[in-house]
Amino acid sequence: WADQLSLSALEYIISSYNLNNRRNEIASAVTLFIVLQRDKNILSEEIIPFTESLDINVKPLSHIECREYISLELDEDDWSEEFMDQLISHSNGNPFYISEWLHFIQRRGAEKFKDFYSKIPDNLNALILSRIDALKITTKNTLQVASVIGHEFYDKVVSDIQEKIDQFESDCNQDLSRLVKNNLIVKNLNLDYLYNFKSLITRDVTYKSILRSNREILHLNVGEAIEGLFSNNIQSFYYQLADHFDRGGSEVKAIEYLEYAARKAQDIFDNNKAIEFYSRLLEKVRDSDVERSIDYQLSKCKVLELIGDWEDAKEIMIELLE
């Protein structure tokens, strides 16, 4: 998976790399790109002639490979054959499932699970949720706050929100360190104040474990925290602020930042995001602010024309004329 802007950047690099050398028939340097994808080729047909590709089909692990993988992490005395067979059966050869379960066992102690194969959750989401529920309450809260911020998050944003919740100065670094040790998040190699979730699934499961009413409050808190902490570079966070204030139920702020985000996306030719933001704006102002609605429709129409979506652009113009 990749967003359209990243794909466009990759295709531009591939098509323009060594361009002068190709024109002059000079030997070119070779650049290696490693791309993970599902099912179909993510590159457009126009760019494929510029590439030489090797497809490696990653298949589920076999029963023997699963046993070998588990044996690397657990001693044979730590599990029964029945437990082993049940774990492999539930995993369907998915190494991520096995990895998550092994981390869970290692944190809780292998002896507790030696003869209790029935405790193995039958799907990956349930397994990750079991790991989350086993955390200390403060550590779990920190993970949930982080999941609302996004797949990538700054430690000071987490701390700011925790302080609002707890009503006293908070240092979340200890909880973040525990989460790193639990293999749920990773610290950025270059920026020690920036973290990422280990996987998108972990972030999604954590996010869905929060009550809907609490999610709205947390999104609003995240938006306010980013506004306060990054006021000198606020334009870099327009996309995030639009999303957080929209999900946080702050209509005035949501419209403000959705417009900023839409204009920014249009300026940098992030066309799909621009269309998305203008569409969300129109849902909010179509019946309440005619002047704004016309402005957003015309802006959306320009983006649609730019990408050659003439039918949708035509529909907008007909609607405006009527």
KEGUKOL-89268 format. One line per 4 residues: number of its first residue (from 0); for each residue x, y, z of N, C-alpha, C. Coordinates in steps of 0.02 Angstrom, whole numbers, always signed. Layout:
<sites>
NUM> X:Y:Z:X:Y:Z:X:Y:Z ~ ...
</sites>
This chain:
<sites>
0> +42:-59:+0:+0:+0:+0:+44:+62:+0 ~ +22:+114:-36:+56:+179:-34:+5:+232:-54 ~ +13:+292:-27:-32:+346:-48:-12:+369:-118 ~ -59:+403:-151:-48:+421:-221:+11:+468:-230
4> +20:+514:-182:+75:+561:-188:+143:+526:-185 ~ +149:+475:-142:+212:+437:-136:+224:+397:-200 ~ +170:+368:-228:+177:+331:-290:+199:+377:-347 ~ +170:+436:-349:+188:+484:-402:+262:+504:-396
8> +285:+514:-333:+355:+531:-322:+401:+474:-345 ~ +381:+412:-328:+422:+354:-347:+425:+348:-423 ~ +368:+357:-456:+367:+351:-529:+408:+406:-562 ~ +406:+466:-533:+446:+521:-561:+521:+506:-555
12> +540:+479:-496:+611:+462:-485:+634:+409:-536 ~ +592:+357:-544:+610:+303:-590:+615:+327:-662 ~ +566:+369:-683:+565:+391:-753:+619:+441:-769 ~ +640:+481:-720:+689:+534:-733:+761:+515:-714
16> +768:+461:-676:+835:+440:-654:+877:+417:-714 ~ +938:+442:-717:+983:+425:-773:+956:+448:-841 ~ +914:+499:-841:+882:+521:-904:+934:+543:-955 ~ +983:+584:-934:+1035:+607:-981:+1077:+549:-1006
20> +1092:+502:-962:+1131:+443:-983:+1094:+403:-1036 ~ +1027:+396:-1027:+988:+358:-1075:+986:+394:-1142 ~ +981:+460:-1140:+980:+498:-1202:+1045:+491:-1241 ~ +1100:+490:-1204:+1166:+486:-1236:+1193:+415:-1240
24> +1150:+367:-1223:+1168:+296:-1226:+1231:+281:-1186 ~ +1234:+311:-1127:+1290:+300:-1081:+1267:+252:-1027 ~ +1313:+210:-1005:+1296:+161:-952:+1268:+197:-891 ~ +1215:+172:-864:+1180:+204:-808:+1193:+169:-742
28> +1189:+208:-689:+1192:+178:-622:+1127:+141:-609 ~ +1130:+92:-565:+1071:+52:-550:+1049:+67:-478 ~ +985:+81:-471:+957:+93:-405:+908:+38:-388 ~ +911:+14:-327:+868:-41:-305:+812:-13:-262
32> +750:-27:-281:+692:-11:-240:+661:-77:-217 ~ +647:-82:-152:+613:-141:-125:+541:-120:-109 ~ +493:-151:-142:+423:-131:-136:+383:-190:-111 ~ +347:-180:-56:+301:-231:-31:+231:-216:-56
36> +198:-265:-84:+132:-253:-112:+90:-316:-109 ~ +24:-306:-117:-22:-363:-118:-56:-366:-186 ~ -59:-425:-214:-98:-441:-273:-74:-408:-338 ~ -81:-342:-344:-68:-311:-408:-8:-265:-406
40> +19:-251:-466:+76:-205:-471:+53:-134:-456 ~ +88:-101:-412:+67:-34:-392:+91:+20:-441 ~ +139:+3:-485:+164:+52:-533:+119:+54:-595 ~ +113:+113:-625:+73:+120:-685:+106:+86:-744
44> +67:+69:-793:+93:+35:-852:+144:+77:-889 ~ +138:+144:-885:+184:+188:-920:+255:+185:-891 ~ +260:+169:-827:+325:+171:-795:+360:+103:-796 ~ +323:+49:-807:+352:-18:-804:+410:-28:-854
48> +406:+0:-916:+462:-10:-963:+529:+17:-938 ~ +528:+63:-889:+590:+91:-863:+620:+48:-808 ~ +587:-8:-792:+610:-48:-735:+625:-120:-756 ~ +666:-151:-716:+676:-224:-720:+657:-251:-651
52> +609:-295:-649:+584:-316:-584:+592:-390:-572 ~ +599:-407:-510:+601:-476:-488:+546:-485:-436 ~ +497:-526:-451:+442:-536:-405:+457:-595:-359 ~ +451:-583:-294:+460:-636:-245:+394:-645:-209
56> +363:-701:-220:+298:-715:-190:+308:-742:-119 ~ +287:-703:-70:+295:-722:+1:+236:-765:+21 ~ +247:-829:+32:+194:-876:+49:+191:-887:+124 ~ +135:-913:+149:+131:-930:+220:+184:-982:+238
60> +206:-981:+301:+255:-1030:+323:+224:-1099:+324 ~ +264:-1149:+307:+241:-1219:+312:+240:-1240:+386 ~ +211:-1297:+399:+208:-1323:+467:+278:-1331:+496 ~ +324:-1357:+457:+393:-1366:+479:+426:-1299:+493
64> +415:-1250:+449:+445:-1184:+458:+417:-1150:+520 ~ +353:-1159:+533:+323:-1131:+594:+356:-1160:+656 ~ +367:-1226:+657:+399:-1259:+714:+470:-1233:+723 ~ +505:-1224:+668:+574:-1198:+672:+575:-1127:+701
68> +528:-1087:+678:+524:-1018:+702:+509:-1016:+777 ~ +461:-1056:+799:+443:-1058:+870:+501:-1084:+912 ~ +537:-1133:+885:+593:-1163:+921:+650:-1113:+932 ~ +654:-1063:+889:+706:-1011:+897:+693:-968:+959
72> +629:-963:+978:+609:-919:+1033:+595:-956:+1098 ~ +572:-1018:+1093:+554:-1056:+1153:+592:-1122:+1157 ~ +612:-1140:+1217:+642:-1206:+1228:+588:-1259:+1222 ~ +608:-1319:+1202:+560:-1373:+1192:+523:-1390:+1257
76> +556:-1379:+1314:+524:-1394:+1378:+469:-1345:+1396 ~ +465:-1288:+1358:+418:-1236:+1375:+349:-1245:+1344 ~ +341:-1296:+1302:+277:-1305:+1270:+263:-1380:+1258 ~ +199:-1396:+1254:+179:-1464:+1238:+167:-1470:+1163
80> +165:-1531:+1138:+151:-1542:+1067:+81:-1516:+1049 ~ +34:-1526:+1096:-35:-1505:+1084:-37:-1428:+1077 ~ -1:-1395:+1121:+3:-1322:+1119:+33:-1299:+1053 ~ +89:-1331:+1032:+123:-1314:+970:+76:-1322:+910
84> +41:-1378:+906:-3:-1391:+849:-60:-1340:+847 ~ -86:-1322:+906:-141:-1274:+908:-118:-1205:+886 ~ -59:-1185:+907:-31:-1120:+888:-21:-1116:+812 ~ +8:-1168:+784:+22:-1169:+712:-44:-1170:+673
88> -93:-1207:+698:-158:-1210:+665:-191:-1142:+663 ~ -190:-1106:+720:-221:-1039:+723:-184:-989:+680 ~ -119:-997:+673:-79:-948:+637:-90:-949:+562 ~ -111:-1006:+535:-117:-1015:+462:-53:-996:+426
92> +3:-1007:+459:+68:-993:+427:+87:-920:+427 ~ +51:-879:+465:+66:-807:+468:+119:-794:+522 ~ +180:-775:+502:+233:-766:+552:+219:-710:+601 ~ +180:-660:+579:+164:-604:+624:+121:-629:+682
96> +73:-673:+668:+31:-701:+721:+75:-739:+771 ~ +120:-781:+745:+163:-820:+790:+207:-773:+831 ~ +234:-721:+798:+277:-674:+833:+240:-639:+890 ~ +177:-617:+877:+137:-584:+928:+124:-631:+987
100> +108:-694:+972:+95:-741:+1026:+157:-755:+1067 ~ +214:-762:+1034:+277:-775:+1069:+296:-717:+1114 ~ +285:-656:+1091:+298:-597:+1133:+253:-599:+1195 ~ +191:-618:+1185:+143:-622:+1240:+166:-674:+1291
104> +186:-732:+1268:+210:-785:+1312:+272:-762:+1351 ~ +319:-732:+1315:+382:-712:+1346:+372:-660:+1401 ~ +322:-616:+1391:+309:-564:+1442:+273:-594:+1502 ~ +230:-644:+1491:+190:-672:+1545:+222:-733:+1577
108> +269:-765:+1542:+300:-825:+1567:+274:-887:+1532 ~ +319:-923:+1500:+299:-981:+1460:+265:-1035:+1502 ~ +284:-1043:+1564:+258:-1097:+1606:+182:-1092:+1613 ~ +155:-1030:+1614:+83:-1021:+1623:+43:-1049:+1564
112> +76:-1054:+1506:+39:-1073:+1446:+58:-1142:+1420 ~ +101:-1176:+1455:+129:-1239:+1430:+75:-1289:+1411 ~ +25:-1297:+1453:-26:-1349:+1440:-95:-1318:+1427 ~ -97:-1254:+1408:-161:-1221:+1400:-168:-1194:+1330
116> -168:-1240:+1282:-174:-1219:+1213:-241:-1185:+1198 ~ -291:-1199:+1240:-357:-1168:+1229:-355:-1093:+1240 ~ -303:-1068:+1271:-298:-996:+1283:-274:-958:+1221 ~ -254:-993:+1170:-229:-959:+1110:-288:-928:+1073
120> -289:-861:+1065:-344:-829:+1027:-344:-854:+955 ~ -403:-859:+925:-409:-889:+859:-401:-840:+802 ~ -387:-776:+817:-373:-728:+764:-323:-676:+788 ~ -292:-643:+741:-237:-597:+756:-260:-538:+798
124> -318:-510:+782:-343:-452:+820:-354:-469:+893 ~ -384:-528:+906:-396:-549:+975:-330:-560:+1011 ~ -280:-585:+976:-214:-596:+1006:-182:-530:+1026 ~ -183:-481:+980:-154:-416:+995:-191:-383:+1053
128> -257:-389:+1053:-297:-360:+1108:-278:-392:+1175 ~ -265:-457:+1175:-243:-491:+1236:-178:-462:+1261 ~ -132:-447:+1216:-68:-417:+1235:-79:-347:+1264 ~ -124:-310:+1234:-137:-242:+1257:-169:-243:+1327
132> -217:-288:+1337:-251:-293:+1401:-205:-316:+1457 ~ -150:-349:+1439:-103:-373:+1490:-55:-318:+1514 ~ -58:-260:+1482:-13:-205:+1502:-36:-172:+1567 ~ +11:-139:+1601:-7:-97:+1658:-56:-44:+1634
136> -100:-21:+1677:-153:+25:+1656:-124:+90:+1628 ~ -71:+117:+1659:-42:+179:+1633:-10:+169:+1565 ~ +22:+111:+1556:+54:+95:+1492:+1:+85:+1438 ~ -53:+52:+1455:-108:+42:+1408:-138:+108:+1388
140> -149:+153:+1437:-176:+219:+1422:-131:+258:+1374 ~ -66:+252:+1385:-18:+287:+1341:-22:+260:+1270 ~ -29:+194:+1264:-35:+163:+1197:-99:+186:+1163 ~ -153:+191:+1201:-217:+212:+1171:-214:+285:+1149
144> -183:+328:+1189:-175:+398:+1168:-134:+401:+1104 ~ -80:+363:+1101:-38:+362:+1042:-77:+339:+980 ~ -121:+290:+989:-160:+264:+932:-207:+317:+903 ~ -230:+362:+946:-273:+416:+922:-233:+467:+881
148> -171:+479:+902:-128:+525:+866:-115:+500:+796 ~ -99:+435:+789:-87:+406:+723:-33:+353:+725 ~ -17:+327:+667:+35:+275:+663:+102:+302:+686 ~ +115:+366:+673:+176:+399:+694:+158:+453:+744
152> +196:+460:+798:+178:+509:+849:+239:+534:+887 ~ +233:+595:+913:+285:+627:+952:+273:+615:+1026 ~ +326:+605:+1064:+318:+591:+1135:+288:+651:+1172 ~ +305:+712:+1150:+279:+771:+1186:+204:+781:+1175
156> +178:+757:+1120:+105:+760:+1109:+71:+712:+1157 ~ +99:+652:+1165:+71:+603:+1212:+73:+632:+1283 ~ +130:+662:+1303:+137:+690:+1370:+86:+746:+1382 ~ +78:+789:+1332:+31:+845:+1338:-40:+821:+1351
160> -61:+769:+1315:-129:+742:+1322:-136:+707:+1390 ~ -84:+669:+1409:-87:+635:+1474:-93:+685:+1531 ~ -60:+742:+1525:-65:+794:+1576:-136:+821:+1581 ~ -169:+829:+1524:-239:+853:+1525:-285:+802:+1558
164> -271:+739:+1544:-313:+685:+1572:-301:+678:+1647 ~ -237:+676:+1667:-219:+663:+1737:-218:+725:+1781 ~ -219:+784:+1749:-218:+848:+1786:-154:+860:+1825 ~ -99:+829:+1803:-34:+846:+1832:+20:+830:+1781
168> +81:+858:+1792:+134:+851:+1743:+150:+777:+1732 ~ +154:+758:+1669:+162:+688:+1652:+226:+676:+1612 ~ +260:+623:+1628:+318:+601:+1590:+303:+531:+1564 ~ +287:+527:+1500:+265:+463:+1471:+323:+419:+1449
172> +385:+443:+1457:+443:+407:+1429:+450:+337:+1458 ~ +434:+329:+1522:+439:+262:+1552:+390:+214:+1520 ~ +328:+238:+1509:+278:+195:+1476:+297:+181:+1404 ~ +324:+230:+1370:+345:+220:+1301:+402:+169:+1297
176> +447:+172:+1346:+501:+122:+1347:+474:+52:+1357 ~ +423:+45:+1401:+392:-21:+1411:+360:-46:+1346 ~ +328:+0:+1310:+294:-19:+1248:+345:-40:+1194 ~ +403:-8:+1195:+457:-28:+1149:+481:-98:+1167
180> +491:-111:+1233:+513:-177:+1255:+462:-231:+1239 ~ +398:-211:+1239:+345:-259:+1223:+335:-267:+1147 ~ +377:-232:+1109:+374:-239:+1036:+308:-215:+1007 ~ +276:-166:+1039:+214:-138:+1013:+227:-74:+974
184> +280:-38:+994:+300:+22:+958:+376:+20:+948 ~ +400:+63:+903:+473:+69:+892:+492:+142:+893 ~ +552:+155:+917:+578:+224:+917:+612:+238:+850 ~ +601:+299:+824:+633:+319:+762:+709:+318:+770
188> +744:+291:+721:+816:+283:+725:+853:+351:+726 ~ +823:+401:+693:+857:+466:+688:+830:+518:+736 ~ +768:+512:+755:+736:+561:+800:+711:+525:+862 ~ +744:+533:+918:+727:+493:+977:+663:+516:+1012
192> +632:+570:+986:+568:+592:+1014:+509:+572:+970 ~ +523:+534:+917:+471:+512:+870:+465:+436:+873 ~ +403:+412:+875:+389:+340:+879:+341:+319:+824 ~ +342:+254:+809:+294:+224:+763:+265:+161:+794
196> +203:+145:+777:+177:+80:+795:+214:+27:+756 ~ +225:-31:+788:+262:-85:+756:+224:-109:+694 ~ +158:-107:+696:+118:-127:+638:+54:-87:+637 ~ +25:-79:+577:-38:-44:+570:-94:-81:+605
200> -90:-147:+606:-142:-187:+640:-143:-172:+715 ~ -83:-167:+745:-79:-152:+817:-110:-85:+832 ~ -97:-36:+790:-126:+30:+800:-202:+28:+794 ~ -228:-8:+743:-300:-11:+732:-336:-46:+789
204> -307:-102:+813:-338:-139:+868:-338:-96:+932 ~ -284:-61:+944:-280:-17:+1003:-332:+38:+998 ~ -338:+69:+940:-385:+124:+930:-457:+100:+942 ~ -473:+41:+915:-541:+15:+922:-557:-8:+993
208> -505:-15:+1035:-517:-34:+1105:-540:+25:+1148 ~ -539:+85:+1120:-560:+145:+1156:-634:+157:+1145 ~ -671:+175:+1197:-742:+191:+1190:-751:+248:+1140 ~ -803:+244:+1100:-814:+295:+1048:-817:+365:+1077
212> -851:+373:+1133:-857:+439:+1164:-789:+465:+1186 ~ -746:+421:+1210:-679:+442:+1231:-635:+458:+1171 ~ -645:+422:+1115:-606:+438:+1054:-617:+510:+1034 ~ -680:+533:+1034:-695:+601:+1014:-658:+651:+1058
216> -659:+640:+1123:-625:+685:+1169:-550:+685:+1156 ~ -522:+626:+1145:-450:+620:+1133:-430:+653:+1067 ~ -470:+645:+1015:-454:+678:+951:-452:+754:+961 ~ -500:+780:+998:-500:+852:+1012:-438:+873:+1051
220> -419:+833:+1101:-358:+846:+1139:-296:+844:+1096 ~ -293:+797:+1050:-236:+791:+1005:-231:+853:+961 ~ -287:+875:+933:-287:+935:+891:-262:+995:+930 ~ -286:+1005:+990:-266:+1062:+1031:-192:+1057:+1050
224> -168:+995:+1064:-98:+986:+1082:-52:+1004:+1023 ~ -70:+980:+963:-28:+995:+903:-28:+1070:+890 ~ -87:+1102:+897:-91:+1175:+887:-44:+1211:+934 ~ -43:+1191:+997:-1:+1225:+1047:+73:+1210:+1041
228> +89:+1148:+1026:+160:+1126:+1026:+196:+1143:+961 ~ +159:+1147:+906:+191:+1157:+841:+166:+1221:+806 ~ +151:+1272:+845:+124:+1334:+817:+171:+1367:+767 ~ +236:+1357:+776:+285:+1387:+730:+290:+1350:+663
232> +261:+1290:+660:+265:+1250:+599:+197:+1218:+584 ~ +145:+1257:+597:+77:+1229:+597:+57:+1203:+528 ~ +83:+1234:+475:+63:+1213:+408:+82:+1141:+392 ~ +133:+1116:+426:+154:+1046:+415:+103:+996:+444
236> +56:+1020:+484:+9:+976:+518:-64:+989:+497 ~ -74:+1023:+441:-142:+1038:+420:-184:+975:+409 ~ -155:+924:+378:-193:+862:+366:-216:+832:+432 ~ -167:+825:+479:-183:+794:+544:-233:+835:+583
240> -225:+902:+583:-270:+944:+621:-341:+941:+593 ~ -347:+939:+527:-413:+933:+496:-447:+870:+520 ~ -410:+816:+521:-439:+751:+540:-457:+749:+614 ~ -411:+773:+657:-424:+770:+729:-482:+814:+750
244> -485:+876:+725:-540:+920:+745:-607:+896:+716 ~ -605:+866:+657:-666:+838:+627:-690:+779:+670 ~ -645:+733:+686:-665:+676:+728:-679:+697:+800 ~ -651:+754:+820:-662:+778:+888:-725:+819:+898
248> -763:+828:+843:-827:+861:+848:-824:+936:+853 ~ -767:+967:+838:-761:+1039:+839:-773:+1066:+768 ~ -835:+1084:+753:-853:+1103:+685:-815:+1163:+659 ~ -808:+1214:+700:-774:+1276:+679:-701:+1261:+661
252> -666:+1227:+706:-596:+1209:+694:-590:+1160:+636 ~ -638:+1113:+631:-635:+1064:+578:-639:+1098:+510 ~ -686:+1144:+502:-693:+1180:+438:-631:+1221:+423 ~ -605:+1254:+475:-545:+1295:+466:-486:+1254:+439
256> -473:+1197:+471:-414:+1158:+451:-427:+1114:+391 ~ -490:+1094:+379:-505:+1059:+317:-493:+1104:+257 ~ -509:+1168:+264:-495:+1215:+209:-420:+1225:+200 ~ -384:+1234:+255:-311:+1240:+250:-281:+1178:+216
260> -305:+1119:+237:-279:+1056:+211:-296:+1049:+137 ~ -357:+1067:+118:-378:+1062:+47:-335:+1108:+3 ~ -325:+1170:+26:-284:+1218:-13:-212:+1193:-18 ~ -186:+1168:+36:-117:+1142:+35:-111:+1083:-13
264> -158:+1035:-8:-156:+976:-52:-160:+997:-125 ~ -203:+1046:-139:-210:+1070:-208:-145:+1102:-232 ~ -113:+1141:-188:-51:+1177:-207:+6:+1129:-222 ~ +9:+1072:-186:+64:+1025:-197:+44:+967:-242
268> -15:+973:-273:-41:+923:-320:-51:+854:-288 ~ -69:+856:-224:-91:+794:-190:-166:+789:-204 ~ -182:+772:-267:-250:+782:-293:-304:+741:-258 ~ -289:+678:-243:-339:+636:-210:-357:+663:-140
272> -306:+686:-104:-320:+715:-38:-358:+781:-44 ~ -341:+821:-95:-378:+884:-106:-452:+870:-118 ~ -466:+821:-160:-536:+802:-174:-570:+779:-111 ~ -535:+738:-72:-564:+714:-9:-581:+771:+38
276> -534:+818:+48:-545:+873:+94:-601:+919:+70 ~ -604:+934:+5:-658:+977:-20:-725:+942:-13 ~ -727:+876:-23:-789:+839:-15:-813:+842:+58 ~ -767:+835:+105:-785:+838:+175:-809:+909:+194
280> -778:+959:+165:-800:+1028:+177:-871:+1039:+152 ~ -884:+1013:+92:-950:+1022:+62:-1005:+988:+104 ~ -989:+932:+134:-1037:+899:+178:-1056:+943:+237 ~ -1010:+986:+258:-1021:+1027:+317:-1055:+1094:+301
284> -1042:+1122:+242:-1066:+1191:+229:-1118:+1195:+173 ~ -1132:+1139:+139:-1176:+1142:+80:-1244:+1175:+95 ~ -1273:+1159:+152:-1340:+1184:+168:-1339:+1246:+212 ~ -1280:+1266:+236:-1278:+1322:+284:-1240:+1383:+258
288> -1197:+1375:+209:-1157:+1432:+185:-1149:+1425:+109 ~ -1195:+1456:+72:-1197:+1449:-1:-1134:+1475:-33 ~ -1109:+1532:-10:-1049:+1562:-40:-989:+1517:-33 ~ -979:+1491:+26:-923:+1444:+37:-932:+1380:-4
292> -993:+1356:-6:-1007:+1295:-43:-988:+1302:-117 ~ -1006:+1358:-147:-989:+1370:-217:-913:+1373:-226 ~ -879:+1407:-179:-806:+1412:-182:-773:+1343:-180 ~ -796:+1301:-134:-767:+1234:-126:-783:+1191:-187
296> -843:+1197:-214:-861:+1158:-274:-818:+1177:-334 ~ -806:+1242:-343:-764:+1264:-398:-692:+1241:-390 ~ -668:+1243:-328:-599:+1219:-314:-593:+1145:-327 ~ -643:+1107:-304:-643:+1035:-315:-646:+1020:-390
300> -686:+1060:-426:-693:+1051:-498:-626:+1060:-534 ~ -587:+1109:-512:-521:+1121:-542:-475:+1061:-533 ~ -478:+1030:-474:-436:+972:-461:-458:+913:-505 ~ -524:+904:-511:-551:+850:-552:-530:+859:-625
304> -532:+921:-649:-511:+934:-718:-436:+919:-726 ~ -398:+935:-675:-325:+924:-679:-308:+850:-686 ~ -347:+807:-654:-332:+735:-658:-372:+700:-714 ~ -410:+740:-752:-446:+712:-808:-512:+679:-791
308> -539:+694:-732:-603:+665:-713:-658:+712:-737 ~ -670:+711:-802:-716:+759:-832:-788:+747:-812 ~ -808:+686:-802:-877:+671:-785:-897:+702:-719 ~ -856:+691:-667:-872:+720:-601:-868:+796:-603
312> -819:+823:-640:-814:+895:-646:-876:+924:-680 ~ -900:+889:-731:-961:+911:-767:-1021:+910:-721 ~ -1027:+859:-679:-1083:+855:-632:-1084:+915:-585 ~ -1025:+935:-562:-1021:+993:-516:-1043:+1056:-551
316> -1020:+1066:-613:-1037:+1126:-650:-1112:+1129:-666 ~ -1141:+1072:-682:-1214:+1070:-695:-1252:+1088:-631 ~ -1230:+1060:-575:-1262:+1075:-511:-1258:+1149:-495 ~ -1201:+1180:-508:-1192:+1252:-494:-1237:+1294:-540
320> -1243:+1274:-603:-1283:+1312:-650:-1358:+1308:-634 ~ -1377:+1251:-605:-1447:+1242:-587:-1466:+1282:-525
</sites>
